[in-house]
Amino acid sequence: VYHVGFMTKIKKLLETVCHNCGKILVDESNPAFADAIRRRDPKKRFDSVWRLCKPKMICETTMALDEDAPSDKTKEPKHDHGGCGNIQPEVRREGLRLTGTWKAQKGDEENEGQQPEKKPITPQMALNIFRHISTDDIKRMGLSNDYARPEWMIITVLPVPPPPVRPSISVDGGNGPRGEDDLTYKLGDIIRANGNVRRCETEGSPAHVVNELSSCC
């Protein structure tokens, strides 16, 4: 499931990297990107890279070399993006859910005239995208391979604190009695919800039923 504290960062990451190959959508051939990755402040670097990548709606492929074109060795070498060529979605946040809208690119005669395809971006989809991001691209974005990998922003394992350290919940603004077992009950709800999701997946229930159970906690 998505970590509520990282929803904004997750959305920005999905607007920065390719949803198919995990590459950053802009490379050093863009002077602004080359300047952005030189920033020392990781937060400012991430924000600068995100602003450059957000308008990009396609992952650029390798440019074909023109053998007949005269070579100029005095020019700086061109950077090859080496992307997959896939169209990128326009990501929107709706509460604790993310949706993507895939629009046909201008000049694409094959898909021109088709209605935009809108579908939810599930936590599992986002996790797979983030796992494709290379260690070099993580550094370029201003994140840390040791302490802030993108896939860690999605909860796959929920740590359960032992009963002695579970905080109590104050009732009536702290003037009334304190609820000692509220967190225990909520953890029980999460365990039951996970059991229901696993059962529905095993029985082959429709996707909307599984998604509804997944978001009940």
C-alpha positions as CSV (number, residue, x, y, z in Angstrom):
1,V,0.0,0.0,0.0
2,Y,1.0,3.6,-0.4
3,H,2.6,5.3,2.6
4,V,0.4,8.3,3.3
5,G,3.5,10.4,4.3
6,F,5.2,9.9,0.9
7,M,2.2,10.3,-1.4
8,T,3.5,13.6,-2.8
9,K,7.0,12.3,-3.3
10,I,5.7,9.1,-5.0
11,K,3.6,11.1,-7.4
12,K,6.6,13.3,-8.3
13,L,8.7,10.2,-8.8
14,L,6.1,8.7,-11.2
15,E,6.3,11.9,-13.2
16,T,10.1,11.8,-13.3
17,V,10.9,8.3,-14.5
18,C,9.6,6.1,-17.3
19,H,6.8,3.7,-16.3
20,N,8.3,1.0,-18.5
21,C,12.1,1.0,-18.2
22,G,12.6,3.2,-15.1
23,K,14.9,5.8,-16.8
24,I,14.8,9.5,-16.0
25,L,12.8,11.1,-18.8
26,V,15.5,13.8,-19.4
27,D,19.2,13.5,-19.9
28,E,22.4,15.6,-20.1
29,S,21.6,16.6,-23.7
30,N,19.3,19.2,-21.9
31,P,21.6,21.9,-20.4
32,A,19.0,22.6,-17.7
33,F,19.2,19.0,-16.6
34,A,23.0,19.0,-16.6
35,D,22.8,22.1,-14.3
36,A,20.1,20.5,-12.1
37,I,22.1,17.4,-11.2
38,R,25.1,19.6,-10.2
39,R,23.1,21.1,-7.3
40,R,24.5,20.0,-3.9
41,D,21.2,20.3,-2.0
42,P,19.4,16.9,-2.6
43,K,15.9,18.5,-2.1
44,K,16.6,21.3,-4.6
45,R,18.1,18.8,-7.1
46,F,15.1,16.5,-6.9
47,D,12.7,19.4,-7.4
48,S,14.7,20.7,-10.4
49,V,14.8,17.3,-12.1
50,W,11.1,16.7,-11.4
51,R,10.1,20.1,-13.0
52,L,12.1,19.2,-16.1
53,C,10.7,15.7,-16.5
54,K,7.0,16.5,-15.7
55,P,6.2,17.9,-19.2
56,K,7.8,14.9,-20.9
57,M,5.2,12.5,-22.2
58,I,7.4,10.0,-24.0
59,C,10.6,8.1,-23.1
60,E,13.0,9.1,-25.9
61,T,14.7,6.2,-27.8
62,T,18.2,5.9,-29.1
63,M,18.8,8.4,-32.0
64,A,19.8,6.7,-35.2
65,L,23.2,7.7,-36.5
66,D,23.5,9.3,-39.9
67,E,26.5,7.8,-41.5
68,D,26.4,10.3,-44.4
69,A,26.5,13.3,-42.1
70,P,29.9,14.9,-41.7
71,S,31.4,14.3,-38.3
72,D,32.6,17.3,-36.3
73,K,35.1,16.2,-33.6
74,T,35.3,19.7,-32.2
75,K,31.7,19.5,-30.9
76,E,30.8,18.0,-27.6
77,P,29.7,14.4,-27.7
78,K,25.9,14.0,-27.8
79,H,24.3,12.1,-24.9
80,D,22.2,9.1,-25.9
81,H,19.1,8.8,-23.8
82,G,18.5,5.1,-24.7
83,G,14.9,5.0,-23.6
84,C,12.2,2.6,-24.6
85,G,9.9,4.9,-26.6
86,N,6.8,4.4,-24.4
87,I,4.2,7.0,-23.9
88,Q,4.1,8.4,-20.3
89,P,0.8,9.0,-18.4
90,E,-0.4,12.2,-16.8
91,V,-0.5,11.4,-13.1
92,R,-3.2,12.6,-10.9
93,R,-3.8,12.2,-7.1
94,E,-7.2,11.5,-5.8
95,G,-7.1,11.1,-2.0
96,L,-4.9,8.1,-1.3
97,R,-5.1,6.9,-4.9
98,L,-3.1,7.7,-8.0
99,T,-4.4,7.5,-11.5
100,G,-2.7,7.8,-14.9
101,T,-4.1,9.1,-18.2
102,W,-2.3,7.9,-21.3
103,K,-2.9,10.3,-24.2
104,A,-1.9,9.6,-27.9
105,Q,1.0,11.8,-29.0
106,K,0.7,14.3,-31.8
107,G,1.8,12.9,-35.1
108,D,1.0,9.3,-34.0
109,E,-1.2,8.3,-36.9
110,E,-1.8,4.8,-35.6
111,N,-3.4,5.9,-32.3
112,E,-4.6,9.4,-33.4
113,G,-8.2,10.0,-32.6
114,Q,-8.4,7.4,-29.7
115,Q,-9.8,8.4,-26.4
116,P,-7.2,8.9,-23.6
117,E,-6.8,5.7,-21.5
118,K,-7.3,6.3,-17.8
119,K,-6.5,3.7,-15.2
120,P,-5.4,3.5,-11.6
121,I,-1.7,3.2,-10.7
122,T,-1.7,0.6,-8.0
123,P,1.0,0.4,-5.3
124,Q,2.2,-2.8,-6.9
125,M,2.6,-1.0,-10.3
126,A,4.5,1.8,-8.6
127,L,6.7,-0.6,-6.7
128,N,7.6,-2.4,-10.0
129,I,8.4,1.0,-11.6
130,F,10.6,2.1,-8.7
131,R,12.5,-1.2,-8.7
132,H,13.6,-0.6,-12.3
133,I,15.3,2.7,-11.4
134,S,19.1,2.4,-11.6
135,T,21.4,3.4,-8.7
136,D,22.9,6.1,-10.9
137,D,19.5,7.7,-11.6
138,I,18.6,7.5,-7.9
139,K,21.7,9.6,-7.2
140,R,20.9,12.0,-10.0
141,M,17.5,12.7,-8.5
142,G,19.0,13.6,-5.2
143,L,17.9,10.4,-3.3
144,S,20.1,8.0,-1.4
145,N,20.7,4.3,-2.3
146,D,21.4,3.6,1.3
147,Y,18.7,5.5,3.1
148,A,16.0,6.7,0.6
149,R,15.4,4.2,-2.2
150,P,12.1,4.9,-4.0
151,E,10.6,1.4,-3.5
152,W,10.9,1.9,0.3
153,M,8.2,4.6,0.2
154,I,5.7,1.9,-0.5
155,I,4.7,-0.4,2.4
156,T,5.2,-4.0,1.7
157,V,5.8,-5.2,5.3
158,L,4.1,-3.5,8.3
159,P,6.2,-3.5,11.5
160,V,4.1,-4.4,14.5
161,P,5.2,-2.9,17.8
162,P,4.9,-5.2,20.9
163,P,2.1,-4.5,23.3
164,P,4.2,-2.7,26.0
165,V,5.3,0.1,23.6
166,R,2.0,0.6,21.8
167,P,0.9,4.2,22.5
168,S,-2.5,4.8,24.1
169,I,-5.1,7.1,22.5
170,S,-6.4,10.1,24.3
171,V,-10.2,10.6,24.3
172,D,-12.2,13.9,24.7
173,G,-9.1,16.1,24.2
174,G,-7.1,14.3,26.8
175,N,-9.6,15.0,29.7
176,G,-11.3,11.6,29.5
177,P,-10.1,8.0,29.8
178,R,-7.3,6.8,27.5
179,G,-7.9,4.0,25.1
180,E,-5.1,1.5,25.6
181,D,-6.1,-1.1,23.0
182,D,-7.1,1.1,20.0
183,L,-3.9,0.4,18.1
184,T,-4.2,-3.3,18.8
185,Y,-7.7,-3.4,17.4
186,K,-6.6,-1.5,14.2
187,L,-3.7,-3.9,13.7
188,G,-6.3,-6.7,14.0
189,D,-8.4,-5.0,11.3
190,I,-5.4,-4.8,9.0
191,I,-4.6,-8.5,9.5
192,R,-8.2,-9.5,8.7
193,A,-8.2,-7.2,5.6
194,N,-5.0,-8.8,4.4
195,G,-6.6,-12.3,4.9
196,N,-9.7,-11.3,2.9
197,V,-7.5,-9.9,0.1
198,R,-5.5,-13.1,-0.1
199,R,-8.6,-15.2,0.0
200,C,-10.2,-13.2,-2.9
201,E,-7.1,-13.4,-5.0
202,T,-7.0,-17.2,-4.4
203,E,-10.6,-17.6,-5.4
204,G,-10.2,-15.4,-8.5
205,S,-12.6,-12.6,-7.4
206,P,-13.0,-9.6,-9.7
207,A,-10.3,-6.9,-9.6
208,H,-12.6,-4.2,-8.2
209,V,-13.5,-6.5,-5.2
210,V,-9.8,-7.0,-4.4
211,N,-9.1,-3.3,-4.8
212,E,-12.0,-2.4,-2.5
213,L,-10.7,-4.8,0.2
214,S,-7.2,-3.5,-0.2
215,S,-8.2,0.1,0.6
216,C,-10.5,-0.7,3.5
217,C,-7.8,0.0,6.1
